[in-house]
Amino acid sequence: MSIEPRRPDMPAEVEVVAERRTIVTALPLKKAARQRLAELLDARVVDVRDPVDHVDLVLTPSCSPQLIGALSDKYDGARVVVVELDDWEFGVELGGPVKRILRSGASAYVLADSIDELASKISTPSAEDDRADAAEVHELAAGATVDEVIAAFLRESVEYSARVHTPDS
């Protein structure tokens, strides 16, 4: 954690701490799991029941659209991310529909907002593509576990949230 220098107009006993990303978890995580997530993401991770001033990201298990809407309303401006997670070290088993589908034998789960986007996500590399890069991407996706894909998505979400909520200097 970085500490900013005191401003001359502040009393000596006041420390100004640089703002960190705040992640609210509606996942049933014990304190040790929240602390580990906070360390990994260099963020403040709090339970949904705890009071919080500003939220950048909300993590929730698979739930109803009404609950997702309620979380979006409560934490206005925060991204809401649905998480499926299994972690035996921390005693967490939060499977959901995507994990059930993939474990049943499906090769992939694709989200697309149009036919064009669907085609771009499932197409094979064209001759113009750099074959080495394309092979690396396909190898990574093929070798990744469901948990690794979800963890990568979570990292991207947090990084995106940090970019969106970081004030321009």
C-alpha positions, 0 to 999 in steps of 0.5 A: 500500500502506498502512502501519499505525502501529507498536505501542509494544511492537514494535521500531523496525525492524519495520513492520506492513503492512496485509493485502492480498488474496492471489490465487494463479494457476495460470494460466501468467502471466509475472511482468509479467502477474501484476504488472499483475493485482496493480496492477489488483486492488490485491492480491498475486498469486503463482504457484501454485508460490510459498509463500504463507500465506493465499489469498483467491482461486485462478485456474485455467485450465479443468481437471479436477474433480480438479485443482479439488478439489486446489486447493480442498483446498490453499487451504482457504477460498479461492474457486477461479475457472476463467478463460478468458483471451486477452491478446496483450500478455502472450502468454496464450491460455487458451481453454476450453469457454465461449469455444469455445461462444460463438465458435461462434455461441451467443448466451450461456452461462448457469449456473443451479442450478434451473429457477427461476434459469434462468427468471430469467436468460433472461426478458425484462423485465416491464412492471413493470421499469424499462425504462431500467435493463433496456435498459441491462443488455441493451445492456451484455450484448449489446455485451460481448465474451467477455473483458469478461464474464469480466473482469467476473466476475473483478472480482466474484469478487475483490470478493466475496472481499474482502467475505467475508475482511474482518474486521468492525471 
